[in-house]
Amino acid sequence: MAHFHTVEPGECLLSVADRFGFFPDTLWNAPENAELRRTRARANPLVPGDAVFIPAPREKRADAPTDARSVFKRRGVPAQIHVRLLRDGRPCAGVAYTLAIGGLELHGLTSPSGQIEHWLATTVRTARLTLATGEVYELAVGRLEPVSEERGVRGRLCGLGFLAALDAPPADLETALRQFQAAAQLPVTGAIDDATRERLVARNGS
C-alpha cells in the first residue's frame, strides 16, 4: 500500500529505499516527493522527520520451469562509508587501519588524501575504526544531516576536527566556524553562509 514514511535517525534515502524494496531514484523522482526534492537539494542525507512517499509495491512475473530449481537474484543497493583522516589540516596518508562493521573486520591503508572507503549494507548504523597508531573512533553511520541544517554544519565541523561535540555551545560553534573559514581561505565571519557550506561539503566529502 502506498504511504508516506517518516525518516528516523540514522536513515537516508538509500536505507529507506532498500527497506521497502525500491531503488533510491524511484523514490527520489516520484511526483509525490516533489516537496522533498525542493526542501533537500540532495537525496542523501535526509533529516529525521522528513516524509518520503513510498509507492505501492509492483508485482513482477518471471517464467520458470516447474521441474527444475530456479534462482532469482534481487538487485541490491549497497551504501558506501567515506572517512577522511586529517591532522592539523593535512591528510593522514598510508595509515594502516581496521574497520569493524558488524561481524566483519576490514583492513587497509588510508589513501594519499587520507580517505577510507568501503561498501556496506544500508542497515549498518555503527562502526569502529582502529588506527595502527592506537587511536580508536566509534562511528555513527548515516547520521550526518544535510549541510543546509545547523546540525549538518556542526556534524561536518566535528568530522573535520574543528568542533569537539555536536551539541557544543554557540560560542564554540562560532569559534569552529572562524577556524575552518581561516583554514579554507574564506572570509572569517564566524557565521554560516553558502560559501562555508559548500567548502564544508567539499572538505568533508559529502
Long-range contacts (C-beta under 8 A, 24 or more apart in sequence): 1-56, 2-53, 2-54, 2-55, 2-56, 3-53, 3-54, 4-32, 4-51, 4-52, 4-53, 4-54, 5-51, 5-52, 5-53, 5-54, 6-49, 6-50, 6-51, 7-46, 7-47, 7-48, 7-49, 7-50, 7-51, 7-52, 8-48, 9-48, 9-143, 10-125, 10-140, 10-141, 10-142, 10-143, 11-46, 11-48, 11-142, 12-43, 12-44, 12-45, 12-46, 12-79, 12-122, 12-142, 13-43, 13-44, 13-46, 13-52, 14-44, 14-77, 14-79, 14-122, 15-79, 15-122, 15-123, 15-142, 16-46, 16-52, 16-54, 17-77, 18-76, 18-77, 18-122, 18-123, 19-122, 20-54, 20-57, 21-57, 22-54, 22-55, 23-77, 24-77, 26-55, 27-52, 27-53, 27-54, 27-55, 30-55, 40-146, 40-148, 41-146, 41-148, 42-146, 44-206, 45-142, 45-144, 45-145, 45-146, 45-152, 45-206, 46-145, 46-146, 47-145, 47-146, 47-149, 77-122, 78-119, 78-120, 78-121, 78-122, 79-119, 79-120, 79-121, 79-122, 79-124, 79-142, 80-117, 80-118, 80-119, 80-120, 81-116, 81-117, 81-118, 81-120, 81-124, 81-127, 81-139, 81-141, 82-115, 82-116, 82-117, 82-205, 82-206, 83-115, 83-116, 83-117, 83-129, 83-139, 84-113, 84-114, 84-115, 84-116, 84-159, 84-204, 84-205, 85-110, 85-114, 85-115, 85-116, 85-131, 86-114, 86-160, 86-161, 89-183, 91-115, 95-131, 95-132, 95-133, 96-131, 96-132, 97-129, 97-130, 97-131, 97-132, 98-129, 98-130, 99-127, 99-128, 99-129, 99-130, 100-127, 100-128, 100-129, 100-130, 101-127, 115-205, 144-206, 147-197, 147-200, 147-201, 148-197, 150-192, 153-177, 153-192, 153-196, 153-197, 153-200, 156-200, 156-201, 156-203, 156-204, 157-200, 159-204, 160-200, 160-203, 160-204
